[in-house]
Amino acid sequence: MPVDPHLLLAYLAAAWVLILIPGPDTMFILGQTLAGGRRRGWMATAGITTGAFAQILAASFGLAALLAAAPGLFEAVRLAGAAYLAWLGIGALRAAWRGDGGGGGLVPAVPARRAYFQGMLTNLLNPKVALFFLAFLPQFVAPDRAAPWVQMLLLGPLLPLMALPFFAVVIAAADQAAARFARIGAGRAGRWLNGAAGAIFLGLAVVPLVSGGGGVARPA
């Protein structure tokens, strides 16, 4: 077996703890679902999962270590990610102010597939996620088993895959909340939901700026 069974069990237990404590990915999916419904929430989930797989590859092949060793590059990527989230938040707040989404239901004019690319970009533009995998995965690598990069490639994808059932619950709950809002009128509901999504995205943009460049950000 390429990985140690005991370390695998420990990894799975630690992964579940991380998944059940909501993080930035959960909040992003929540915001997307509130703004655009269940389909948009799942597209955002698919994008975040794609980004997580890319971050795992980066950690496994040493690219994350290169990022950690280049403070200027790390800071540039971090600020780009915060700016992108702020741009999404401002766009949602502008839609709430204008009353977009009213009259024709809660589904926005923005195609749901765009949420996939938004989710992927928010994950890829968060260098702390790569550093998280770089710091977390080696703790469960056994030196007497397969090559470390092989073990990291085997263990890493389990975390985002295990998070999918949790994200399914978040999406279903947010979709139900959006449906209840719809009963007060499509126009008012659309403004409230866009406003809530905008506040979530702006909050996610502010967190990395306030926390600075230190530490690592866990996914999920």
N, C-alpha and C positions, 0 to 999 in steps of 0.2 A: 504494500500500500504506500503510495507516494507521500501521504501525510500521516502524522501520528494520530491514532484514533482518540486518545485521551485529549490531545490538544484540539482536535476537531470538535469534540463535545464542548470543551471550554469555549472555543470560538463561537459555536452556535448559541450557547447561553449568553455570552457577552453581546452577540449581535442582536438577540431578542431584546435585551435591556436597552440597547441603543435605539432600536426601532420603536419601542413603546414610549420613549420620551420624545415628543414632537420636536423637530428641528427645522432648519430653513427650508428643506425640500417639502416637508409636510405643509408648512405655511404657504409656500408657493402654489402647491397643488390646491390647497383650500381656496386661495384667492382666484385661481383660474376657474375653478368649478363654480364659485359664487358668481363670477362675471360671465361665464359662458356655458354653464351646464355640465352634465356628466361627460359628454363626449370630449369637451375641451379639457376637463380634468384628467381624463385618461391619456389624451395626447400629451399633456404636460408631464404626466408620469412616464410615458414612453421616452420623452426627451431627456428627462432627468436620469432615467435608467441608462440610456445611451451614453450620457455624459459620465456617469459613474463608471461604466465599463472602460471608457477612455482613460479616466483617472487611475483606475486599477492597472491598466497597461502601463501608464506612465510611471507608477510607483514600482511595478515589477521590473521594468527595464531601466530604472535609474533616472528617468527624466525628472521625477519629483525631487530627487536629491540635487540635481542640477539647479532646479528652481529655488530650492532652499539655500543653495550656495551663492545665489545671485540676488541680493536684497533689492537692487534696483528693478530687476525684472519682476520679482515677486510683487513689489509695490505697484508697478504699472498694471499688472494683471488684476490685482485686488481693486485698484481704483476704477479700472475699466468695468469690472463686474458691478461695483456699486453704482457707477454712472448708468449702466444699462438697466438695473433694477429701478433706479430713480426715474429714468425715462419711461419705463412701463407704468410706474405709479402715477406720474404726472399725466400720462395719456388717459389712464382710467379715471382720474379725478376730473380731467377736462370733459370726459364723456359724461360723468355724473353731473357736472355743472350745466352742460348743454342739454341734458336729458336724453342722450342717445340710448337706444334700446327701448324707448317708449313707443307705444302705439302698435308696434309689430311684434310684441313679445319680448322675452328677455334674451333671446339669442342675438349676440352682437353681429355687426356686419363683418368683423374680422374673421377670416376662415379659422376653423378649429385647428387645422393642421399647423397654423402658425404657432400655436401653443407648444407644439413639439420642438420647434427650433428655439423658442424662447426658453423652454425648460432645459434644453441641452446647453444653450449658451450660458444661462445662469449657473449651471453646474461647472462648465469648463472654465468660466471666468472667475471661479472661486478657488484660488490656489491653495487655500487652507484644506480643501477636500483632498487634494493630492497629498498634502503633507500628513493628513489624518491617516490615509491608507499606508503611507510610508512609515508612520510611527506605529500603527495598530497591527498590521498584518505580520510583521516580523516576530511579534510576541508569540505567535502560534506556529512558527516554523521550526521544525525539528532538524538539527544539523546532520543527523544520521539517516535522513530520508532522502527524498529527491532534491534536486538543486533548489536553492531558496526561491529563485524566480518562478520555478514550476509550481512550488507550493503556494506562492502568493497568487499566481494565476488561477489556481484551483480554489483557494479559499475566498479570494476577493469577490467574485461574482455572487457568492451565496448571500452576502448582505443585501444588495439591492433586490435580488430575487425574493428573499424572505420578506422584504418590506412591502411587496405588492399586495398581499392580503390586507395589511394595515392601511395602505393607501386606498384600497377598495372601500373600506369602511369610512374613511374620511370623505371620499368622493360621494358615496351614497348619502351620508349625513348632510354634507354641504348642498347636494342637489335637493334633498328634502327641504332644507331650510330655504333655498331659493324658491321652491314651489309654494311654500307658505307665504313668503314675501309677495309672490305674484297675486295672491288673493286680495291684497290691498290695492291692486291696480297695476297694470304693466308698467306705466310710465313712472310712478313713484317707486315701484320695486326695482326697476332698472337703474334708477339714480342711486338708490341705497346700495345695491349690490356692486355697482361700479365704484361707488365711494369706498365701500369696505375693501374691495380688491385693491384699489389705489393706496389705501392706508397700509395694507399688508405689504405691498411691494415697496413703498417708501420706508417702512419700518425695516425691511430686509436690507435696504440700501444703506440705512444709517448704522446698523449694527456693526459691519466691518470697519466703518470709519471711526466709530466710537471705541471699538475694541483695539484698534491699531493693528500693526502687522504681526504681533506676537501670537503664539498659540496655534492650535489647529481647530478646524471646524469639522465636526462629524456630519455625515450625511443623514438623511431620514429625519 
